[in-house]
Amino acid sequence: MITEDQHLKKIQLVLILRSKITDVIRRFFLDQDFIEVETPIRIPTPALELHIDAEPAGENYLRTSPELHMKRLLAAGYPRIFQIGPCFGRVTIQVQRSAA
């Protein structure tokens, strides 16, 4: 059985690893002369993707993808951009079982 201290240590290690990986990715793109951008997280209408239900957040919805905002930046003349951030959406896990 895992103790609470072991559980907390595991969480700390995961957070540290995630931070280091994000830092490496960020440095890679910045070294390639990309610009880091942040697109809006809350949007006025739900996602258009049929397979994802956007979660309402007050009067707005949480975005499921930054794609539209990124395309607008590309069209505005920013050809080398990147974003590291969350995307929100309902995910259902479907287990496929094969008959043996």
Backbone bond lengths (Angstrom), bond angles and torsions (degrees), N, CA, C in turn:
res aa  C-N    CA-C-N  psi(-1)  N-CA   C-N-CA  omega(-1)  CA-C   N-CA-C  phi
1 M - - - 1.453 - - 1.535 108.64 -
2 I 1.312 115.26 138.93 1.465 120.91 -178.25 1.530 109.66 -86.17
3 T 1.326 115.31 134.41 1.460 119.70 179.81 1.519 109.73 -84.08
4 E 1.329 114.94 166.56 1.468 119.45 178.98 1.523 110.69 -63.90
5 D 1.331 117.90 -38.48 1.465 120.78 178.56 1.530 111.35 -63.71
6 Q 1.342 116.66 -39.83 1.458 120.15 177.90 1.521 110.58 -66.27
7 H 1.316 115.96 -39.67 1.466 120.71 178.54 1.532 110.44 -63.09
8 L 1.328 117.10 -45.68 1.464 120.80 179.40 1.526 110.94 -63.86
9 K 1.321 117.13 -38.63 1.469 121.16 178.82 1.532 109.82 -64.07
10 K 1.335 116.84 -41.32 1.460 120.80 178.38 1.522 111.08 -62.86
11 I 1.327 116.87 -42.96 1.468 121.15 177.76 1.527 110.55 -61.57
12 Q 1.334 116.97 -43.18 1.467 120.89 178.90 1.523 110.83 -60.63
13 L 1.338 116.69 -43.97 1.459 120.20 -179.94 1.523 111.83 -63.96
14 V 1.325 117.35 -40.07 1.463 121.22 178.17 1.530 110.53 -64.40
15 L 1.329 117.20 -43.27 1.472 120.21 179.36 1.525 111.84 -64.80
16 I 1.325 116.59 -40.43 1.465 120.64 178.31 1.527 110.29 -64.66
17 L 1.339 116.66 -45.03 1.463 120.47 179.24 1.523 110.95 -62.33
18 R 1.325 116.88 -44.62 1.471 120.97 178.93 1.527 110.76 -59.69
19 S 1.318 116.64 -42.24 1.461 121.10 179.28 1.527 111.30 -63.58
20 K 1.318 116.58 -42.18 1.471 120.07 -179.73 1.518 111.39 -67.04
21 I 1.331 117.12 -41.19 1.469 120.52 178.53 1.525 110.58 -63.48
22 T 1.331 117.01 -45.14 1.469 121.21 178.47 1.528 110.45 -60.85
23 D 1.322 117.14 -40.15 1.463 121.52 179.31 1.524 111.28 -63.90
24 V 1.326 117.95 -42.61 1.470 121.76 178.63 1.526 110.38 -62.94
25 I 1.329 116.44 -44.81 1.470 120.31 179.32 1.524 110.26 -62.44
26 R 1.325 116.21 -45.64 1.469 120.50 -179.89 1.530 110.79 -60.51
27 R 1.328 117.13 -46.78 1.477 120.54 -179.89 1.526 111.46 -62.20
28 F 1.344 116.60 -38.67 1.465 119.82 178.84 1.526 110.24 -58.25
29 F 1.333 117.39 -51.52 1.462 120.18 -178.05 1.525 112.07 -66.45
30 L 1.320 117.75 -40.42 1.461 119.75 178.87 1.524 111.37 -64.58
31 D 1.328 117.98 -37.28 1.467 121.70 176.61 1.524 112.09 -65.82
32 Q 1.343 117.41 -22.68 1.465 122.56 178.10 1.531 111.22 -92.76
33 D 1.332 116.93 14.46 1.471 123.68 178.53 1.522 114.13 65.82
34 F 1.325 116.84 30.11 1.460 120.93 171.52 1.527 108.20 -83.63
35 I 1.322 116.37 157.51 1.459 122.96 176.71 1.521 107.45 -108.49
36 E 1.328 116.67 129.82 1.456 120.02 176.46 1.521 108.97 -82.93
37 V 1.325 115.82 131.51 1.461 121.08 -179.50 1.522 109.36 -125.06
38 E 1.319 115.39 163.12 1.460 122.20 172.92 1.519 107.22 -127.22
39 T 1.318 115.66 124.91 1.457 120.84 178.39 1.522 108.81 -101.44
40 P 1.330 117.62 160.90 1.468 120.47 -177.59 1.529 112.27 -58.86
41 I 1.321 115.88 141.87 1.459 121.37 177.60 1.526 109.80 -92.70
42 R 1.327 116.70 -34.50 1.470 120.56 179.27 1.517 108.84 -102.22
43 I 1.335 115.54 132.95 1.451 121.27 -178.38 1.527 109.35 -125.97
44 P 1.344 118.59 154.86 1.463 120.51 -174.17 1.529 115.13 -75.97
45 T 1.334 118.20 -19.37 1.469 120.03 -179.15 1.523 109.49 -126.71
46 P 1.323 117.62 155.75 1.461 119.28 179.66 1.518 111.93 -68.37
47 A 1.311 115.30 165.16 1.462 121.42 -179.35 1.525 110.43 -61.48
48 L 1.320 115.37 148.20 1.452 120.36 179.82 1.526 112.05 -87.49
49 E 1.341 116.52 -13.64 1.454 119.02 -179.60 1.522 109.24 -64.83
50 L 1.303 116.92 129.92 1.452 120.77 -176.58 1.522 112.49 -73.24
51 H 1.331 116.66 -25.09 1.455 119.25 -176.13 1.524 113.25 -91.40
52 I 1.324 118.28 0.09 1.462 121.96 -179.54 1.521 108.95 -127.94
53 D 1.308 117.12 129.29 1.457 121.69 173.82 1.520 108.28 -96.90
54 A 1.328 117.49 117.69 1.455 120.52 177.95 1.521 109.24 -68.72
55 E 1.316 115.79 143.58 1.457 121.01 179.30 1.530 109.55 -86.21
56 P 1.332 118.99 126.84 1.460 119.42 176.89 1.525 110.92 -67.56
57 A 1.314 116.31 138.79 1.466 122.22 178.08 1.521 106.82 -129.69
58 G 1.323 116.66 82.98 1.462 119.86 -175.23 1.517 108.73 72.68
59 E 1.326 116.94 -128.63 1.459 121.31 179.61 1.521 111.91 -85.11
60 N 1.314 117.24 -8.88 1.459 121.80 -178.93 1.523 109.75 -115.27
61 Y 1.322 115.93 176.79 1.455 122.85 178.14 1.525 109.08 -119.81
62 L 1.320 115.88 151.84 1.451 119.77 174.42 1.514 108.26 -79.79
63 R 1.312 116.82 135.00 1.461 119.63 -176.92 1.521 110.10 -68.74
64 T 1.323 115.39 149.58 1.452 120.51 176.48 1.522 111.02 -99.61
65 S 1.328 117.02 -15.18 1.456 121.20 179.92 1.530 108.88 -161.19
66 P 1.332 117.67 142.46 1.472 119.93 176.97 1.528 112.28 -86.60
67 E 1.330 117.77 9.04 1.464 122.14 -170.68 1.529 113.70 -54.97
68 L 1.323 118.49 -47.95 1.461 120.79 -177.03 1.530 111.44 -61.66
69 H 1.318 116.25 -44.71 1.472 119.94 -179.90 1.527 110.90 -66.67
70 M 1.321 116.59 -37.79 1.464 119.69 178.51 1.535 110.30 -65.75
71 K 1.328 116.93 -40.30 1.472 120.29 178.15 1.524 111.09 -63.34
72 R 1.319 116.70 -37.29 1.477 119.75 177.49 1.528 110.76 -63.50
73 L 1.329 116.39 -40.67 1.468 119.61 177.98 1.527 111.08 -66.02
74 L 1.328 116.97 -39.96 1.466 120.43 176.88 1.523 110.64 -61.45
75 A 1.340 116.96 -44.50 1.466 121.48 179.64 1.524 111.53 -66.07
76 A 1.327 116.89 -27.07 1.472 120.85 -179.91 1.527 111.74 -81.10
77 G 1.322 117.42 -0.86 1.459 119.35 174.74 1.516 115.36 105.15
78 Y 1.307 118.63 17.24 1.463 122.08 176.54 1.527 107.94 -107.93
79 P 1.345 117.82 86.16 1.461 119.90 -172.09 1.532 114.79 -77.14
80 R 1.317 117.71 -18.42 1.471 120.15 -176.13 1.528 109.18 -122.03
81 I 1.328 114.68 85.44 1.460 120.15 -178.73 1.525 109.54 -128.71
82 F 1.329 114.96 155.82 1.457 120.18 173.80 1.513 109.02 -150.01
83 Q 1.323 114.48 159.64 1.458 120.68 178.39 1.524 108.34 -142.50
84 I 1.310 115.57 134.85 1.454 121.72 172.36 1.521 105.80 -114.35
85 G 1.310 116.94 112.84 1.451 119.03 -177.29 1.513 111.91 -172.41
86 P 1.321 116.06 177.19 1.465 120.39 -176.30 1.524 113.11 -80.80
87 C 1.313 115.07 152.43 1.455 123.59 168.20 1.515 105.75 -125.88
88 F 1.306 116.83 136.90 1.455 121.16 -174.39 1.521 110.02 -111.08
89 G 1.281 116.48 141.50 1.453 121.32 177.28 1.516 109.74 179.43
90 R 1.289 115.81 156.42 1.459 119.80 176.38 1.515 109.04 -78.07
91 V 1.277 115.73 131.64 1.444 121.21 178.67 1.512 108.69 -122.39
92 T 1.298 115.67 125.09 1.464 119.39 174.66 1.510 107.93 -110.84
93 I 1.297 114.49 133.45 1.449 120.38 -179.05 1.526 107.83 -92.80
94 Q 1.303 115.20 122.28 1.461 119.52 178.16 1.513 108.51 -111.17
95 V 1.286 115.32 124.09 1.453 120.73 -179.95 1.526 108.60 -92.22
96 Q 1.315 115.63 124.81 1.457 119.19 176.89 1.522 108.13 -93.93
97 R 1.286 115.33 129.76 1.451 120.55 179.03 1.515 109.01 -116.68
98 S 1.293 115.46 134.04 1.466 118.57 178.20 1.520 108.78 -105.72
99 A 1.309 114.95 142.93 1.460 119.76 177.91 1.514 109.02 -77.84
100 A 1.299 115.85 127.58 1.466 119.47 -178.19 1.501 110.87 -98.08
